[in-house]
């Protein structure tokens, strides 16, 4: 009898599978809104005197760096301490509860008073976001055949990244205002809590990953889930499904310690270095761009306007990824895009004309979007199904851990060396990404999850 993996790999494109991806991506929309909202409400928090943009002591509770760091600290603990939950209890349940968790935390944060309380609830929201980040990538990758895995993640990222212009436009319109006695940034934060009202629509009827069932040894559940998917796809296409062409079996039992055995040890170390450094380029720009512009003398209104124009580009990178994500090896996509982020960032630091600021910011954002598609697809395909969430969560947690210090590092560098110093720091970390992935990364193009994840060598 053919395995679940072989049966999934031979499924043709269908609205049914796209609908699964779309529903998972709807949850990811709120996750990405929350992530990028940090930058767009920053000027409102500073205007209210809750936080300071740049301080002599970046570790002070009232520094903006502490607000950014609180969210990333929560994400770090969420990914490293709770990524096992998805492997133990399933992708669907973990996805649903994580969405509810950070939606409620955002609701409370929107009404919190004082820097310490806001930092705390930002940390609590980060716990849920950290779990969600890993679960979404794992969930989608396990439903999609090898030839469309990159496109599936790209579609998910495209949908998620449409939240960024929404956050930017909401901030441009609301942050300068006071409504019913509440500062406008609080209403921007409230949008991030609306995911709680969409949980039923997103999760009801959403199937569990058959690969997860099989990896847990739940063969009857795996067969039931797989048969249901096959019936839906066959009914939609109106033709018999092609016979499975391979008999690739998932590893039923797995341990976190397997990531330290060949061939996973090299992948683990490479991805730790990659994640600890790439976050400087990605979130170093995305979380700080309004502050960086304001530091150069741009007014609050103009800073938010420029940021909005830059933010519009966010969904375009993943949209391009839908077409090109599976065409080139993701390893080399990451190398080229990291180089582009470094170059465009150094130019951004030295331009002053509004058109050039928007152009360079747009190119950085476009590169970041494509980079994100390649990164999220790449990490989720390098470890076995039985430990995919734990392994991916562990290596990705180094990105969240580093992001805590990215905030303080950028705050400190900004105070001492200005925006030029910030982008020199970003370029240096992107150089490390190029060396790590280019020199030690694993090629994945055209390989199924099972081909990429053999049994570890004891």
C-alpha positions, -999 to +999 in steps of 0.1 A: +000+000+000+013+035-009+023+058+019+007+091+028+037+110+014+035+092-020-002+099-022+001+136-013+030+141-038+009+129-068-021+152-061-028+177-089-034+214-083-069+220-070-091+246-054-095+223-025-058+224-016-056+261-023-086+267+000-067+249+028-037+272+022-060+303+021-076+295+054-043+289+071-030+321+056-060+340+069-047+333+104-012+343+093-026+377+082-031+387+118+003+373+128+021+394+103-001+425+110+010+421+147+047+418+137+048+448+115+024+469+136+054+475+159+070+499+135+039+518+125+027+526+160+062+536+172+058+573+166+024+573+185+041+556+215+069+582+214+045+611+209+025+600+240+058+600+260+054+563+268+087+554+250+117+573+238+131+567+203+168+568+213+182+568+248+216+567+264+205+535+281+187+514+254+178+488+281+156+514+299+119+503+303+108+535+285+131+530+255+113+520+223+139+493+220+124+477+251+089+476+234+103+459+203+125+435+224+095+425+246+076+412+216+106+393+203+114+379+237+079+364+238+084+350+203+117+335+213+102+317+243+072+307+222+093+291+195+119+274+217+096+263+246+063+255+229+071+245+193+068+208+205+031+214+211+024+212+173+043+180+170+025+165+200-011+178+196-013+185+159-010+214+135-047+224+134-052+227+172-020+245+178-027+269+149-061+277+163-052+282+200-021+303+191-043+327+171-067+331+200-038+336+224-021+366+207-054+382+196-066+384+232-031+397+244-033+425+218-068+434+230-055+439+265-023+458+253-044+483+234-058+496+267-027+491+289-012+521+306+025+528+310+056+513+294+059+483+317+024+471+312+026+476+274+059+457+273+043+429+294+013+424+271+035+427+240+056+398+255+025+377+261+013+383+225+048+373+213+044+339+230+015+331+207+030+346+176+062+325+181+042+293+181+020+304+152+050+314+130+064+278+131+030+261+129+019+279+097+050+269+077+049+233+090+012+230+083+013+243+047+045+224+038+030+191+048+000+195+025+018+205-006+038+184-032+075+191-038+069+210-071+046+235-055+059+238-019+076+272-026+045+285-044+023+275-015+044+293+011+046+323-013+008+324-016+005+323+022+031+350+026+014+371-001-019+370+018-002+376+051+018+405+038-014+423+026-017+431+063+013+454+062-002+481+040-033+479+062-012+485+093+007+513+076-024+531+063-042+527+096-013+542+114-010+571+089-047+579+094-050+572+131-017+577+149-018+615+147-053+615+161-070+612+195-104+595+194-128+594+223-099+602+246-077+574+233-046+579+213-048+567+177-021+540+180-044+521+204-070+517+176-043+504+153-034+478+179-070+468+183-071+457+146-045+431+156-070+416+181-097+410+155-084+375+147-104+361+177-136+368+158-125+348+127-113+316+144-145+297+137-145+306+100-108+297+096-106+265+116-140+247+113-136+219+088-098+225+084-082+191+081-053+179+101-020+171+083-021+134+072+017+134+073+015+144+110-010+116+117+013+091+100+044+104+118+025+099+151+017+063+142-020+072+140-024+052+108-062+050+108-065+088+113-039+093+085-059+071+062-092+088+069-077+123+064-059+113+032-089+095+018-111+126+024-085+148+006-083+124-023-121+123-027-124+161-026-097+166-052-110+138-075-145+151-072-133+186-082-111+176-111-136+150-124-108+125-133-092+096-115-061+106-095-028+093-110-011+064-092+015+072-066+050+072-082+070+067-051+068+049-018+084+073+006+078+067+043+079+093+070+099+085+101+073+075+127+094+081+158+118+110+162+137+128+189+148+164+192+183+150+196+181+138+160+189+173+148+224+169+163+231+137+142+241+136+106+228+148+082+209+172+104+237+185+126+252+206+097+217+219+088+210+228+124+243+248+129+239+265+096+203+276+103+212+288+138+239+311+123+215+321+095+187+330+118+208+348+144+220+372+117+193+375+091+169+391+116+192+422+117+184+429+080+147+419+081+134+433+113+162+458+118+146+477+089+110+467+091+106+475+129+126+508+128+120+525+095+097+553+108+121+560+137+151+560+113+133+585+091+123+607+121+159+606+133+169+622+099+145+651+106+114+638+087+082+649+104+058+623+120+032+628+093+058+626+064+076+596+081+043+577+083+034+587+047+068+575+033+064+544+054+030+537+039+043+540+004+071+516+012+047+492+030+025+489-001+052+469-017+052+442+010+028+418-007+045+422-041+076+402-030+056+370-021+034+376-052+065+373-073+075+343-052+044+325-063+058+325-098+095+320-091+098+303-057+102+268-071+122+278-102+156+283-085+172+266-056+161+283-024+197+282-010+209+306-038+178+327-036+187+335+000+223+343-009+213+368-037+185+384-017+207+389+014+233+407-008+206+429-022+193+439+012+228+449+023+234+470-008+200+488-009+203+495+029+236+512+025+222+534-002+190+541+018+212+555+046+226+582+024+197+594+003+176+624+014+152+632-015+117+618-008+116+599-041+149+582-034+139+574+002+107+557-011+126+539-040+153+525-018+128+516+010+107+498-017+137+478-030+146+467+006+110+457+013+107+438-020+139+420-013+128+412+023+095+398+010+112+374-014+137+366+013+109+357+037+093+333+012+126+315+006+134+314+043+101+300+055+099+274+028+136+264+033+135+259+071+103+238+071+116+213+045+149+204+061+137+183+091+116+151+094+078+153+099+079+137+134+101+165+147+095+192+121+079+218+144+103+213+172+134+214+150+122+244+130+111+261+161+145+256+177+166+270+148+140+298+142+141+307+179+176+320+174+161+346+151+137+357+178+165+356+204+187+377+183+158+401+176+157+410+213+192+423+210+187+437+175+164+462+191+189+473+217+218+472+193+200+494+167+188+518+195+224+521+207+240+524+173+213+549+162+221+571+192+258+571+186+263+567+149+230+576+132+212+558+104+245+552+085+258+531+114+226+511+116+228+501+079+265+493+082+255+469+110+228+454+088+251+449+058+277+432+080+251+407+093+238+400+057+274+391+047+274+364+074+241+351+059+257+349+025+287+329+039+266+306+060+240+296+034+262+299+004+290+278+019+271+253+041+234+254+031+216+223+017+201+223-018+164+214-018+150+221-053+128+194-067+130+171-037+101+158-016+101+163+022+109+125+026+138+127+001+152+156+021+148+139+055+164+105+056+168+086+089+196+102+110+229+084+112+235+070+147 
